Amino acid sequence: NWTRLECVIKNEDYEFKPYPAVCEYFIGEKERSDMSRNEVYLNGKKLDIVQKSSGLLVVTGSGSTGWYNEDHLITFDRKDIFSRDKREARILATENKEKERIKHIFSEDDLLTVVSYNDGCGIVSPDSVKEHNVPFNMGYVAEIRFSNNPLKVLAVEK
């Protein structure tokens, strides 16, 4: 069973639940050249994480082998791959060099809350599937937690 994340996005007019993420949620501006601005909270406590970056990655073990790992390797000069079934997720502010302020880990019972200060066209992108992107503009709030429905994977023995 591979860990999945789920998200609820709220604003003053609606509440929306995007697709669950097997690998990652990208949270930031749709145009990567625009600066992403967010406040990040873990269980209601504001994290000392970079507030301005190219965006945030919230990754599971499945996502730790891709985009997250490459950004981690560039920033920290080492890989950071973890198990697909580990009930843990990692948060990374992308393309930012303040090493002590860009990475956090959260676990199964935690609630991650991201408040958008994006002034362009913010998005939440599950597993980087363009067709599943949802708006995440100024004042929107995303709540991310572990899904109770992991991805059931069938392994074929040789």
N, CA and C of each residue as an Amber inpcrd file, in Angstrom:
protein
   474
   0.8350000  -1.1970000   0.0000000   0.0000000   0.0000000   0.0000000
   0.8700000   1.2470000   0.0000000   0.6930000   2.0770000  -1.0180000
   1.4640000   3.3060000  -1.1090000   0.6810000   4.4490000  -0.4730000
   1.3730000   5.2690000   0.2680000   0.7720000   6.4170000   0.9370000
   0.2120000   7.4050000  -0.0850000  -0.9810000   7.9280000   0.2240000
  -1.5760000   8.9990000  -0.5840000  -1.9230000  10.1560000   0.3290000
  -1.9060000  11.3430000  -0.2440000  -2.3260000  12.5460000   0.4620000
  -3.6490000  13.0200000  -0.1180000  -4.4270000  13.6910000   0.7110000
  -5.6410000  14.3250000   0.2040000  -5.6710000  15.7720000   0.6790000
  -6.4220000  16.5690000  -0.0570000  -6.4140000  18.0100000   0.1620000
  -7.8350000  18.5570000   0.0820000  -8.0970000  19.5670000   0.8740000
  -9.3320000  20.3320000   0.7660000  -8.9180000  21.7920000   0.6080000
  -9.4720000  22.4570000  -0.3970000  -9.1780000  23.8690000  -0.6300000
 -10.4360000  24.6710000  -0.3240000 -10.2390000  25.7260000   0.4500000
 -11.3770000  26.5510000   0.8710000 -11.0980000  28.0090000   0.5500000
 -12.1620000  28.7190000   0.2180000 -12.1280000  30.1720000   0.1840000
 -13.4800000  30.6430000   0.7090000 -13.7500000  31.9200000   0.6020000
 -14.9970000  32.4210000   1.1900000 -16.2420000  31.9200000   0.4680000
 -16.1020000  31.4380000  -0.7690000 -17.2560000  31.0250000  -1.5530000
 -17.4670000  29.5190000  -1.6670000 -16.4040000  28.7380000  -1.5460000
 -16.5940000  27.3120000  -1.7690000 -15.5240000  26.4840000  -1.0770000
 -15.7800000  25.1990000  -1.0670000 -14.8300000  24.2100000  -0.5780000
 -14.7030000  23.1600000  -1.6760000 -13.4660000  22.8080000  -2.0240000
 -13.2240000  21.9130000  -3.1380000 -12.2030000  20.8640000  -2.7340000
 -12.4070000  19.6530000  -3.1940000 -11.4800000  18.5720000  -2.9010000
 -10.8480000  18.0910000  -4.2010000  -9.5710000  18.4710000  -4.4450000
  -8.9060000  17.9960000  -5.6640000  -8.5790000  16.5110000  -5.5680000
  -8.0590000  15.9740000  -6.6600000  -7.6600000  14.5680000  -6.6790000
  -6.6380000  14.2950000  -5.5740000  -6.6450000  13.0780000  -5.0140000
  -5.5910000  12.7170000  -4.0680000  -4.2410000  12.6540000  -4.7930000
  -3.1650000  12.7940000  -4.0370000  -1.8220000  12.7490000  -4.6210000
  -1.1030000  11.4820000  -4.1730000  -0.6060000  10.7460000  -5.1380000
   0.2170000   9.5710000  -4.8500000   1.6620000  10.0100000  -4.6520000
   2.1070000  10.9760000  -5.4580000   3.5010000  11.4350000  -5.4120000
   3.6530000  12.7640000  -4.6760000   2.9870000  13.7980000  -5.1710000
   3.1550000  15.1060000  -4.5430000   2.0080000  16.0370000  -4.8810000
   1.8830000  17.0590000  -4.0340000   1.1250000  18.2550000  -4.3670000
   2.1520000  19.3520000  -4.6000000   2.0320000  20.0400000  -5.7340000
   2.7850000  21.2640000  -5.9550000   1.8390000  22.3970000  -5.6270000
   2.2930000  23.3430000  -4.8280000   1.4880000  24.5030000  -4.4500000
   2.2820000  25.7410000  -4.8260000   1.7630000  26.5240000  -5.7460000
   2.4840000  27.7230000  -6.1610000   1.7940000  28.4010000  -7.3200000
   2.5260000  29.2840000  -7.9570000   1.9900000  29.9910000  -9.1210000
   2.0230000  29.0910000 -10.3480000   0.9950000  29.2040000 -11.1740000
   0.9420000  28.4310000 -12.4160000   2.1230000  28.7950000 -13.3200000
   2.4230000  30.0770000 -13.4190000   3.5990000  30.5570000 -14.1580000
   4.7960000  30.4250000 -13.2230000   5.7010000  29.5200000 -13.5350000
   6.8330000  29.2480000 -12.6450000   7.7530000  30.4550000 -12.4830000
   7.6730000  31.4450000 -13.3800000   8.5090000  32.6280000 -13.2310000
   7.9450000  33.6040000 -12.2010000   6.6950000  33.4020000 -11.7840000
   6.0970000  34.2410000 -10.7430000   6.4650000  33.7060000  -9.3640000
   6.6260000  34.6000000  -8.4210000   6.9760000  34.1940000  -7.0660000
   5.7400000  33.6830000  -6.3320000   5.9050000  32.5600000  -5.6530000
   4.8360000  31.9900000  -4.8480000   4.9840000  32.4840000  -3.4070000
   3.8700000  32.8900000  -2.8320000   3.8800000  33.3870000  -1.4470000
   2.8440000  32.5980000  -0.6540000   3.2960000  31.9740000   0.4180000
   2.3950000  31.1610000   1.2460000   2.8080000  31.2380000   2.7030000
   1.8460000  31.0350000   3.5860000   2.1400000  30.7670000   4.9950000
   1.8090000  29.3080000   5.2100000   2.6450000  28.6220000   5.9920000
   2.5040000  27.1880000   6.1810000   2.3870000  26.8910000   7.6700000
   1.3810000  26.0790000   8.0060000   1.1260000  25.7160000   9.3970000
   1.0780000  24.2000000   9.5260000   1.6120000  23.6990000  10.6110000
   1.5170000  22.2740000  10.9290000   0.7940000  22.1560000  12.2510000
  -0.3920000  21.5540000  12.2140000  -1.2460000  21.4300000  13.3960000
  -1.5030000  22.7810000  14.0590000  -1.7000000  23.8090000  13.2290000
  -2.0290000  25.1440000  13.7230000  -0.8420000  26.0020000  14.0950000
   0.3620000  25.4510000  14.1170000   1.5600000  26.2070000  14.4670000
   2.2900000  26.6200000  13.1980000   2.5580000  27.9190000  13.0640000
   3.2220000  28.4250000  11.8640000   4.6400000  27.8590000  11.7870000
   4.9830000  27.3060000  10.6230000   6.3190000  26.7580000  10.4090000
   7.2780000  27.8660000   9.9950000   8.5010000  27.7310000  10.4410000
   9.5450000  28.6520000  10.0230000  10.0830000  28.1500000   8.6920000
   9.2620000  28.3350000   7.6700000   9.6250000  27.8950000   6.3270000
   9.6330000  29.1220000   5.4330000  10.4680000  29.1040000   4.4230000
  10.5630000  30.2240000   3.4980000   9.1730000  30.5370000   2.9510000
   8.7900000  31.7910000   3.0290000   7.4520000  32.1880000   2.6050000
   7.3850000  32.5740000   1.1340000   8.5320000  32.8740000   0.5420000
   8.5880000  33.2500000  -0.8700000   9.5330000  32.2840000  -1.5720000
   9.0310000  31.6470000  -2.6010000   9.8430000  30.6760000  -3.3360000
   9.1840000  30.4450000  -4.6880000   9.6490000  29.4200000  -5.3920000
   8.9830000  29.0390000  -6.6410000   7.7730000  28.1710000  -6.3760000
   7.5630000  27.7950000  -5.1230000   6.4200000  26.9810000  -4.7510000
   6.8030000  25.9710000  -3.6920000   5.8200000  25.2260000  -3.2520000
   6.0350000  24.1880000  -2.2520000   5.7670000  22.8260000  -2.8600000
   6.5590000  21.8570000  -2.4800000   6.2860000  20.4610000  -2.7990000
   5.9510000  19.7610000  -1.5020000   4.8500000  19.0350000  -1.5000000
   4.4760000  18.1910000  -0.3710000   4.4760000  16.7740000  -0.9310000
   5.4560000  15.9670000  -0.5240000   5.6910000  14.6890000  -1.2010000
   5.5380000  13.4820000  -0.2880000   5.1060000  12.3860000  -0.9050000
   5.0920000  11.0740000  -0.2650000   6.3710000  10.3430000  -0.6800000
   6.5450000   9.1350000  -0.1980000   7.6880000   8.3300000  -0.6060000
   7.7200000   8.0990000  -2.1040000   6.5520000   7.9370000  -2.7160000
   6.5000000   7.7540000  -4.1700000   7.0510000   8.9730000  -4.9010000
   6.7840000  10.1390000  -4.3750000   7.2560000  11.3720000  -4.9980000
   8.6840000  11.7200000  -4.6500000   9.2560000  11.0180000  -3.6770000
  10.6080000  11.3670000  -3.2380000  11.6720000  10.9990000  -4.2630000
  11.3290000  10.2210000  -5.2870000  12.3110000   9.8200000  -6.2830000
  12.3640000  10.7800000  -7.4720000  11.4670000  11.7400000  -7.5510000
  11.3760000  12.6090000  -8.7220000  11.8160000  14.0310000  -8.4560000
  10.9030000  14.9490000  -8.7230000  11.1520000  16.3860000  -8.6430000
  11.7350000  16.7610000  -7.2880000  11.1210000  16.2880000  -6.2140000
  11.5780000  16.5860000  -4.8510000  13.0420000  16.1900000  -4.6690000
  13.3950000  14.9770000  -5.0720000  14.7540000  14.4880000  -4.8660000
  15.7700000  15.3160000  -5.6450000  15.4190000  15.7080000  -6.8650000
  16.3400000  16.5240000  -7.6610000  16.5650000  17.8840000  -7.0110000
  15.4930000  18.5240000  -6.5290000  15.6320000  19.8170000  -5.8580000
  16.4090000  19.6470000  -4.5570000  16.1430000  18.5690000  -3.8270000
  16.8510000  18.2850000  -2.5780000  18.3380000  18.0790000  -2.8480000
  18.6660000  17.3540000  -3.9010000  20.0550000  17.0890000  -4.2670000
  20.7950000  18.3830000  -4.5960000  20.1610000  19.2740000  -5.3300000
  20.7780000  20.5590000  -5.6830000  20.9940000  21.4050000  -4.4320000
  20.0160000  21.4270000  -3.5390000  20.0860000  22.2750000  -2.3550000
  21.0060000  21.7140000  -1.2720000  20.8960000  20.4040000  -1.0140000
  21.6080000  19.8120000   0.1120000  22.7860000  18.9190000  -0.2780000
  23.0350000  18.7560000  -1.5720000  24.1150000  17.8880000  -2.0700000
  23.9570000  16.4280000  -1.6340000  22.7280000  15.9810000  -1.4500000
  22.4720000  14.5750000  -1.1270000  21.0350000  14.2410000  -1.4890000
  20.8250000  12.9570000  -1.7590000  19.4840000  12.4840000  -2.0890000
  18.6470000  12.3370000  -0.8200000  17.3390000  12.2800000  -1.0070000
  16.4280000  12.0890000   0.1190000  15.2380000  11.2570000  -0.3590000
  15.4870000   9.9810000  -0.5910000  14.4370000   9.0710000  -1.0570000
  13.9610000   8.2480000   0.1280000  12.6330000   8.1370000   0.2850000
  12.0970000   7.3250000   1.3710000  11.0010000   6.4100000   0.8410000
  10.6180000   5.4410000   1.6350000   9.7380000   4.3550000   1.2050000
   8.3520000   4.8470000   0.7760000   7.8220000   4.2080000  -0.2800000
   6.4830000   4.5520000  -0.7910000   5.3740000   4.2750000   0.2100000
   5.5830000   3.3310000   1.0910000   4.5260000   2.9830000   2.0430000
   4.7340000   3.6260000   3.4080000   5.7620000   4.4380000   3.5620000
   6.0020000   5.1250000   4.8320000   4.9350000   6.1910000   5.0390000
   4.3310000   6.2140000   6.2100000   3.2690000   7.1810000   6.5070000
   3.9110000   8.4910000   6.9740000   4.5820000   9.1110000   6.0120000
   5.3120000  10.3420000   6.2610000   5.3070000  11.1400000   4.9720000
   5.3020000  12.4540000   5.1020000   5.4100000  13.3260000   3.9340000
   6.4410000  14.4010000   4.2480000   6.9910000  14.9680000   3.2100000
   8.0120000  15.9970000   3.3670000   7.5620000  17.2420000   2.6100000
   7.9050000  18.3870000   3.1750000   7.5490000  19.6830000   2.6030000
   8.8530000  20.3670000   2.2110000   8.9210000  20.8650000   0.9930000
  10.1300000  21.5330000   0.5360000   9.7550000  22.7780000  -0.2480000
  10.3340000  23.9190000   0.1400000  10.1850000  25.1380000  -0.6450000
  11.1710000  25.0320000  -1.8010000  10.6770000  25.0710000  -3.0250000
  11.5190000  24.8040000  -4.1820000  12.3970000  26.0010000  -4.5520000
  13.5260000  25.6750000  -5.1360000  14.4490000  26.6560000  -5.6860000
  14.7440000  27.7920000  -4.7220000  15.1660000  27.3990000  -3.5290000
  15.5180000  28.3680000  -2.5090000  16.6980000  27.8300000  -1.7360000
  17.6280000  28.6480000  -1.3810000  18.8720000  28.1790000  -0.7770000
  18.9570000  28.3620000   0.7370000  17.9000000  28.7920000   1.3890000
  17.9260000  28.9130000   2.8430000  17.6820000  27.5410000   3.4540000
  18.7200000  26.7230000   3.4800000  18.6030000  25.3060000   3.8250000
  17.8670000  25.0560000   5.1380000  18.1520000  25.8540000   6.1390000
  17.5460000  25.6000000   7.4470000  16.0680000  25.9550000   7.5010000
  15.5460000  26.5840000   6.4610000  14.1650000  27.0330000   6.5090000
  13.3070000  26.5050000   5.3750000  13.7240000  25.4470000   4.7050000
  12.9290000  25.0420000   3.5520000  12.3220000  23.6580000   3.6640000
  12.7200000  22.8560000   4.6420000  12.2670000  21.4680000   4.6530000
  11.6510000  21.1120000   6.0090000  10.5240000  20.4460000   5.9640000
   9.8700000  19.9440000   7.1680000   9.2720000  18.5790000   6.8680000
   9.0480000  17.8030000   7.9140000   8.4630000  16.4730000   7.7860000
   7.1710000  16.4490000   8.5890000   6.1310000  15.8240000   8.0310000
   4.9310000  15.6260000   8.8380000   4.4500000  14.2020000   8.7110000
   3.6680000  13.7770000   9.7030000   3.2930000  12.3660000   9.7750000
   1.7830000  12.1860000   9.7630000   1.3910000  10.9530000   9.9260000
   0.0210000  10.5040000   9.7010000  -1.0580000  11.2910000  10.4400000
  -0.8020000  11.7010000  11.6470000  -1.8280000  12.3860000  12.4380000
  -1.7960000  13.9070000  12.2990000  -0.8970000  14.4090000  11.4660000
  -0.7290000  15.8540000  11.3330000  -1.6550000  16.4480000  10.2760000
  -1.9210000  17.7420000  10.4310000  -2.6670000  18.5180000   9.4430000
  -1.7760000  19.6510000   8.9670000  -1.5190000  19.6760000   7.6820000
  -0.7320000  20.7400000   7.0750000  -1.7000000  21.7500000   6.4670000
  -1.5380000  23.0130000   6.8130000  -2.3950000  24.0720000   6.2930000
  -1.5220000  25.0860000   5.5710000  -1.9010000  25.4210000   4.3450000
  -1.1700000  26.4040000   3.5480000  -2.1380000  27.5220000   3.1860000
  -1.7550000  28.7610000   3.4980000  -2.5590000  29.9360000   3.1710000
  -1.8790000  30.6450000   2.0070000  -2.6390000  30.9100000   0.9480000
  -2.0900000  31.5070000  -0.2700000  -2.0680000  33.0270000  -0.1920000
  -0.9130000  33.5700000  -0.5520000  -0.7650000  35.0100000  -0.7910000
  -0.3300000  35.2230000  -2.2380000  -0.6190000  34.2490000  -3.0890000
  -0.2770000  34.3460000  -4.5020000  -1.1010000  35.4560000  -5.1300000
  -0.4230000  36.3340000  -5.8670000  -1.1570000  37.4480000  -6.4790000
  -1.2980000  37.2920000  -7.9870000  -0.8890000  36.1550000  -8.5010000
  -1.0600000  35.8650000  -9.9200000  -2.1450000  34.8260000 -10.0920000
  -1.7360000  33.6560000 -10.5360000  -2.6680000  32.5520000 -10.7660000
  -2.1350000  31.3270000 -10.0190000  -2.4040000  31.2690000  -8.7240000
  -1.9290000  30.1640000  -7.9080000  -2.6630000  28.8710000  -8.2320000
  -1.9620000  27.7410000  -8.0220000  -2.5730000  26.4280000  -8.2500000
  -2.1320000  25.4450000  -7.1770000  -2.9410000  24.4070000  -7.0140000
  -2.5380000  23.1810000  -6.3420000  -2.5860000  22.1180000  -7.4260000
  -1.4680000  21.4270000  -7.6080000  -1.3560000  20.4570000  -8.6910000
  -1.0770000  19.0670000  -8.1240000  -2.0800000  18.1780000  -8.1250000
  -1.8470000  16.8180000  -7.6510000  -1.0390000  16.0170000  -8.6700000
   0.0930000  15.5020000  -8.2250000   0.9520000  14.6460000  -9.0490000
   1.3520000  15.2930000 -10.3830000   1.3750000  16.6160000 -10.4190000
   1.7830000  17.3730000 -11.6130000   0.9900000  16.9940000 -12.8600000
  -0.2690000  16.6580000 -12.6660000  -1.1580000  16.3670000 -13.7890000
  -1.9230000  17.6570000 -14.0970000  -1.5550000  18.2830000 -15.1920000
  -2.0870000  19.5990000 -15.5590000  -3.6140000  19.6400000 -15.5340000
  -4.2440000  18.5650000 -16.0090000  -5.7150000  18.5320000 -16.0750000
  -6.3570000  18.4800000 -14.6840000  -5.5840000  18.1950000 -13.6560000
  -6.1200000  18.1130000 -12.2990000  -5.7900000  19.3460000 -11.4550000
  -5.0980000  20.3340000 -12.0550000  -4.7770000  21.5630000 -11.3270000
  -6.0560000  22.2560000 -10.8650000  -5.9970000  22.8220000  -9.6590000
  -7.1220000  23.6030000  -9.1500000  -6.6040000  24.9700000  -8.7030000
  -7.4460000  26.0040000  -8.7840000  -7.0230000  27.3480000  -8.3950000
  -6.6170000  27.4250000  -6.9270000  -5.5920000  28.2480000  -6.6720000
  -5.1430000  28.5010000  -5.2990000  -4.6560000  29.9480000  -5.2340000
  -5.6240000  30.8570000  -5.2670000  -5.3290000  32.2840000  -5.3580000
  -5.2910000  32.9300000  -3.9800000  -5.0650000  34.2280000  -3.9710000
  -4.9620000  35.0020000  -2.7400000  -6.1210000  34.6930000  -1.7910000
  -5.7800000  34.3470000  -0.5490000  -6.7820000  34.0860000   0.4770000
  -7.3000000  32.6590000   0.5390000  -6.9690000  31.8330000  -0.4270000
  -7.3970000  30.4350000  -0.3880000  -6.5910000  29.6920000   0.6850000
  -7.2020000  28.6600000   1.2320000  -6.5560000  27.8320000   2.2580000
  -6.6060000  26.3770000   1.8050000  -5.4590000  25.7140000   1.8660000
  -5.3950000  24.2850000   1.5490000  -5.0690000  23.5190000   2.8250000
  -5.8360000  22.4800000   3.0800000  -5.5710000  21.5820000   4.2080000
  -5.1820000  20.2310000   3.6280000  -3.9960000  19.7540000   3.9980000
  -3.4740000  18.4980000   3.4620000  -3.2490000  17.5280000   4.6120000
  -3.7180000  16.3120000   4.3900000  -3.5420000  15.2450000   5.3890000
  -3.3580000  13.9260000   4.6680000  -3.0420000  12.8940000   5.4260000
  -2.8990000  11.5620000   4.8550000  -4.2670000  10.9900000   4.5340000
  -4.3660000  10.3640000   3.3910000  -5.6020000   9.7150000   2.9920000
  -5.7530000   8.4050000   3.7550000  -6.9850000   8.0770000   4.0660000
  -7.2830000   6.7720000   4.6790000  -7.3760000   5.6850000   3.6150000
  -7.2160000   6.0780000   2.3530000  -7.2980000   5.1410000   1.2350000
  -5.9720000   5.1000000   0.4850000  -5.0060000   4.3340000   0.9700000
  -3.7380000   4.2460000   0.2520000  -3.9490000   3.5960000  -1.1110000
  -2.9970000   3.8240000  -1.9970000  -3.0360000   3.1960000  -3.2930000
  -2.6270000   1.7510000  -3.1220000  -3.5140000   0.8570000  -3.4840000
  -3.2230000  -0.5730000  -3.3540000  -2.4710000  -1.0220000  -4.6010000
  -1.2560000  -1.5090000  -4.3970000  -0.3900000  -1.8770000  -5.4990000
  -0.1430000  -3.3750000  -5.4420000  -0.3040000  -3.9920000  -6.5730000
  -0.0810000  -5.4120000  -6.6960000   1.3050000  -5.6430000  -7.2820000
   2.1580000  -6.3180000  -6.5440000   3.5090000  -6.6130000  -7.0230000
   3.5340000  -7.9990000  -7.6470000   4.1370000  -8.0930000  -8.7950000
   4.2400000  -9.3670000  -9.4900000   5.6040000  -9.9930000  -9.1770000
   5.5930000 -11.1980000  -8.6870000   6.8490000 -11.8770000  -8.3730000
   7.4180000 -12.4950000  -9.6450000   8.7270000 -12.5000000  -9.7190000
   9.4010000 -13.0840000 -10.9000000   9.6130000 -14.5520000 -10.7100000
